[in-house]
Amino acid sequence: MFFTRRGDDGFTDLLGGGRVAKESLRIHALGDIDEATSAIGLGRALAQREDTRAALLHVQKDLYLLMADLATVEGKMAGQQRLSESSVAQLESIIAEFDGKVSIPREFVAPGDSVAGAAIDVARTVVRRAERTVTHLFHEGEGANHVMVTYLNRLSSLLFGLARYEDAAAGAQPTISKTIEE
């Protein structure tokens, strides 16, 4: 069966026991990250370059670790977070790898110069929303940690760069939406 009926009362299970209302901020954060993972998957499916696809798959796997950490009842992990500082370091390595491959305009870029780039830009905005929700949880002390916030912040930067990288793969020049005044 594709359903269990366990959520029919408006509550859902957390890993390690316990239930929480589906409208709780934690469940909103999980939904935002789930949506981000799906949006990244669309970008991965549309990407022209294999290294883009590999980077996107890597971060999708990391986001599942982040969701598992977020969905675990506080106190049940006892220092065993799945997403760690080394995950952030690996993400920064991926960013550094692409840094030499893509040219980032100094001006504001209008998304939409290629299908893959536009899809990755949509994923970036969903990640930014997830970052805001997880940051709220972190500031409220409700199951989020600084690694989650840092990871999502770095991820949005990677996605911006990958969108430009895929635009270039499609032969598109960036459409400047606004020039930065110096």
N, C-alpha and C positions, 0 to 999 in steps of 0.2 A: 504494500500500500504506500502511496505517496503522502499520506497524512496519518497523524496519530491522535488527533482530537485534544492533545494536551494543552494547546493554546487557545482553545475555544472559550476559556474563561477570562481571556485578556492578560494572562500571565505566561511567562516562558521560563524554561529551566536555565540555570547557570551551571557551568562545569564545576564539579565539586559539591553539588547539592544546593538547594535553595531555589526559589523562584522570584521573579521580579516582574513588575507590571510592564507590559509592552510599550507603554508611553514613557518609560523612564529614560533619563538622559543616556544611560549606558546602552540601552537598546537602540536609541537614536544613533549613537556613535557606531555601534555595530552595523546598523543599516547603512550609514554613510560610507563606512569602509567596504562593506559588501558591494555597494553601488560603485565605489571607486574601482574595486577589483574587476567588476564587469565592464566598466568603461575602459579600463586599461586593456582588458581582453579584446574589446572591439578595436582599439588602436593596434594591438598586436596582430590581429587578423588582417588588418588593412596595411600594415607596415610593409614597405618594399625591401627593406634591408634586414638581413639576417641578424646582425648585431643589435639592431633595435628590438627585434622580436625576442632575442635571448635576454636582453636587459629587462624588457617588460615582463617576461615570464618569471625572472628572478624576483622582481618586486611583488608580483602577484603571490608568490610563495611566501615572501616575507609578510605580506599583509594578512595571510591566513594565520601566521604565528601571532601577529599583533591582535587579531580577532580572538584567538584562543586565550591569550593573556587577558584581554579585556573581559572575556566571558567567564573567566574563572573567579569563583568566590574568593574575596579577599581573605588572606591568611592560609589558603589551601596550597599556594605555590611555594611558600617558604623559601624565597630567594631563588626560585627556579624559573625565572622568566624565559620565555621562548625567544622573544625578540630582545636582543641585547645591544650593548655598546658596539660589539663586533659587527652586528648587523648594520649599524650606522656607518662604521668604518668601511664595510664592504660596499655600501651604497655610495659613499664618498669616492671610493676607488673607481666605481663604474662612472660616476660623474667626471672624474679626472680623465678616464679613458676617452670619453666623448668630447672633452673640452678641446682637444686638438683637432677634432674632426668636424666641428661645427662652428660657424661664425654667428655670433649673437649681435644683432644690431643694437646700437645705443638707444635708439628710439623705441617707442611703444609699437608693438606689432599687432596688426589685426589678424586674428585667426581665420583660416579658411583658404590658404594658398594651395593646399593639397588635401585630398580626402583623408589620408593617414594623419597628416599634421593636424587637421581640424579635429579628428577623433581623439588624438592625444591631448590636444588643448582642452577638449571637453573633460577628459579624465583628470587633467590638472586642476580644473575648477572644482570637480567633485572631491578630489584629494584636499583642496583648500577648505572645503566645507567640513570634511571629516576632521581636518586639523583643528578647526575652530571648536567643533563639538568635543573632541578629545581634550583640547586645552581647557575647556570649561570643566570637564570632569576632573582633570589634573588639579586645577585651582580649587575645586570644591573637595578634593581629597576622596574622590569616589571611584577608585579602582584604576585610574590611569596613572602613568608615570612619565618622567621627563624623556625617557628613551622613545616612547611612542610619539610625543610631541616633536622631538628632534627629527625622528625618522620621517614623519609626514612632511615636515618643513623641507627637508632635503629632497624628498621625493617630488614635491611640486617643482623644485628647481630642475631636477633631472627631466621631468616631463616637458617643461618648457624647452629645454635644449633638444630633446628628442623630437619634438614637434618641428622645430626649425631644421633639424637633420633630415627628417622625412620630407619636409618641403623642398629642401635642396635635392633630395633623391628624385623628386618628381620634376625637377628643373624649374621650380618656382622661385622667384625672388620675393623676399618679404614685403608685404604691403604695410607701409608705415601708417599707423593711425594717428600718431601725434608725435611731434618732434619734442624732445626734451630741451627745455630752455636752459642755457648755461649762464 
